[in-house]
């Protein structure tokens, strides 16, 4: 990073709030998961159970246990759950983008009854 001008030091923590309510967070999440799902589709991967079940679970585990979210009480569990939900929605939307064709009707998968 190149800085033109003076560089200072903060004497207090810099608190950055990306959103002010759950409603605002969910709105942002809807946009961000659309973008993330498009990126997943560009990678041409097949979305399976591991993406829809295990990746969200691991995200929760990472946020709540490994990153010590449990120390933050209710806030910690809310953030961990929302983060895992984000991952689930991202892959669900990617699956939908890949598999839903024929005027918006899902293609029958191999387990569907006809």
PAZABA-929760 format. One record per residue: residue in one letter; z, x, y of N, C-alpha, C in turn. Coordinates in steps of 0.1 Angstrom, whole numbers, padded with zeros to 4 digits, always signed. Atoms other than C-alpha are relative to their C-alpha. Layout:
% residues N
AZXYZXYZXY/...
% end
This chain:
% residues 114
X+0000+0009-0012+0000+0000+0000+0000+0009+0012/X+0001-0007-0013-0010+0013+0034+0006-0009+0011/X-0007+0007-0011+0012+0002+0063-0003+0006+0013/X+0003-0005-0014+0001+0005+0099+0011-0006+0009/X-0011+0004-0009+0032+0003+0121+0013+0004-0007/X-0013-0004+0005+0069+0005+0115+0004-0007-0013/X-0005+0006+0012+0086-0002+0082+0015-0001+0001/X-0014+0002-0001+0121-0017+0082+0007-0003-0013/X-0007+0003+0013+0148-0025+0057+0008-0013+0003/X-0008+0013-0001+0163-0060+0051+0014+0003-0003/X-0014-0001+0002+0200-0062+0054+0006-0011-0009/X-0004+0011+0009+0202-0094+0034-0011-0003-0010/X+0011+0003+0010+0184-0107+0003-0011-0008+0006/X+0011+0008-0004+0150-0121+0009-0002-0012-0010/X+0000+0011+0009+0151-0156-0006-0014-0007+0002/X+0014+0006+0000+0116-0170-0014+0000-0012-0009/X+0000+0012+0008+0114-0206-0025-0014-0005+0000/X+0014+0004+0002+0080-0215-0039-0002-0015+0002/X+0000+0015-0001+0088-0252-0039+0013-0005+0004/X-0012+0005-0005+0114-0274-0025+0005-0012-0008/X-0005+0011+0009+0116-0302-0051-0008+0001-0013/X+0007+0001+0013+0106-0309-0087-0014-0007+0002/X+0012+0006-0002+0079-0332-0074-0011+0009+0006/X+0009-0010-0006+0063-0304-0053-0004+0010-0011/X+0003-0010+0011+0066-0280-0083-0010-0006-0010/X+0009+0006+0009+0049-0305-0106-0014-0001+0005/X+0014+0000-0007+0020-0309-0081-0006+0014-0001/X+0005-0014+0001+0016-0271-0080-0004+0003-0014/X+0002-0003+0014+0019-0269-0117-0013-0006-0005/X+0013+0007+0004-0010-0294-0122-0012+0008+0004/X+0011-0008-0004-0033-0273-0101-0001+0013-0007/X+0000-0013+0007-0022-0240-0116-0004+0000-0014/X+0003+0001+0015-0025-0252-0152-0015-0003-0001/X+0015+0002+0000-0061-0264-0144-0007+0014+0001/X+0006-0013-0002-0070-0229-0132+0003+0009-0012/X-0004-0008+0012-0051-0212-0161-0008-0004-0012/X+0008+0006+0012-0068-0235-0187-0014+0005+0001/X+0014-0005-0002-0102-0225-0172-0001+0014-0004/X+0000-0014+0004-0093-0189-0176+0001+0002-0015/X-0001+0000+0014-0083-0195-0212-0013-0003-0007/X+0013+0004+0005-0116-0212-0219-0010+0011+0001/X+0009-0011-0002-0135-0182-0205+0002+0011-0011/X-0002-0010+0010-0119-0160-0232-0005-0004-0014/X+0006+0005+0012-0135-0182-0259+0010+0002-0012/X-0010+0000+0012-0103-0184-0281+0001-0014-0005/X-0002+0013+0006-0096-0212-0305+0014-0004+0002/X-0013+0005-0003-0066-0232-0294+0006-0006-0012/X-0006+0005+0012-0043-0238-0323+0015-0004+0002/X-0014+0004+0000-0007-0248-0332+0008+0011+0006/X-0008-0010-0006+0006-0214-0322+0000+0000+0015/X+0001+0001-0014-0006-0219-0287+0008-0012+0006/X-0006+0012-0004+0008-0254-0284+0015-0001-0003/X-0014+0002+0005+0041-0249-0302+0008+0014+0002/X-0008-0013+0000+0051-0212-0305+0000+0007+0013/X+0000-0006-0014+0040-0199-0271+0009-0006+0010/X-0010+0006-0009+0059-0225-0252+0015+0003-0004/X-0014-0003+0005+0090-0219-0274+0003+0015+0004/X-0003-0014-0004+0087-0181-0268+0003+0001+0015/X-0002-0001-0014+0084-0186-0231+0014-0005+0004/X-0014+0005-0003+0116-0207-0231+0010+0011-0004/X-0010-0010+0005+0134-0181-0252+0000+0012+0009/X+0000-0011-0009+0122-0153-0229+0007-0003+0013/X-0006+0003-0013+0132-0171-0197+0015-0003-0001/X-0014+0004+0001+0165-0185-0210+0009+0011-0006/X-0009-0010+0007+0178-0157-0233-0003+0014+0005/X+0003-0014-0003+0159-0125-0226+0002+0004+0015/X-0002-0002-0015+0159-0129-0188+0013-0005+0005/X-0014+0004-0003+0195-0142-0189+0000-0013+0009/X+0000+0013-0007+0186-0177-0175+0013-0008-0002/X-0012+0008+0003+0217-0191-0192+0011+0003+0010/X-0010-0003-0010+0238-0173-0166-0002-0009+0013/X+0003+0008-0011+0222-0196-0140+0003-0015-0002/X-0005+0014+0003+0236-0228-0156-0012-0009-0001/X+0010+0010+0000+0216-0259-0151-0013+0005+0006/X+0012-0005-0006+0191-0242-0128-0008+0009-0010/X+0006-0009+0010+0184-0216-0156-0007-0008-0010/X+0006+0007+0011+0177-0242-0182-0012-0008+0006/X+0011+0007-0006+0155-0262-0158-0012+0009+0002/X+0011-0010-0001+0134-0231-0150-0006+0004-0013/X+0005-0004+0013+0131-0221-0186-0008-0012-0006/X+0008+0011+0006+0120-0256-0197-0013-0003+0008/X+0013+0002-0008+0095-0260-0168-0010+0011-0003/X+0009-0011+0003+0081-0225-0176-0007-0003-0014/X+0006+0003+0013+0076-0235-0213-0009-0012+0001/X+0009+0011-0001+0061-0268-0203-0013+0004+0007/X+0012-0005-0007+0037-0250-0180-0010+0007-0011/X+0008-0006+0010+0025-0229-0210-0006-0010-0009/X+0005+0011+0009+0022-0260-0232-0012-0007+0007/X+0011+0008-0007+0001-0279-0206-0012+0009+0002/X+0012-0009-0002-0021-0248-0199-0008-0001-0013/X+0008+0000+0013-0031-0247-0236-0005-0013-0004/X+0005+0013+0003-0033-0284-0240-0012-0004+0008/X+0012+0002-0009-0057-0286-0210-0012+0008-0005/X+0011-0008+0005-0077-0257-0224-0006-0006-0013/X+0004+0006+0012-0079-0274-0258-0009-0012+0004/X+0008+0012-0005-0091-0306-0240-0013+0004+0006/X+0012-0004-0006-0117-0287-0220-0010+0004-0011/X+0009-0005+0011-0131-0271-0252-0004-0012-0009/X+0003+0009+0010-0129-0301-0275-0004-0015+0004/X+0003+0014-0004-0134-0333-0255-0014+0000+0006/X+0014+0001-0003-0171-0341-0253-0004-0015-0002/X+0005+0013+0003-0192-0372-0258+0006-0011+0009/X-0005+0010-0010-0184-0391-0226+0015-0001+0000/X-0015+0000-0001-0147-0381-0226+0007-0004-0012/X-0007+0004+0013-0140-0391-0262+0003+0013-0008/X-0003-0012+0008-0122-0364-0283-0009+0000-0012/X+0008-0002+0012-0143-0350-0311+0010-0002-0012/X-0008+0002+0011-0129-0359-0345+0002+0014-0007/X-0002-0013+0007-0112-0329-0361+0000-0003-0015/X+0002+0001+0014-0112-0322-0398+0011-0008-0007/X-0011+0008+0006-0079-0341-0403+0000-0015+0004/X+0001+0013-0005-0090-0373-0386-0006-0009-0011/X+0006+0010+0009-0097-0404-0407-0012-0007+0007/X+0012+0007-0006-0131-0421-0401+0000-0014-0004/
% end
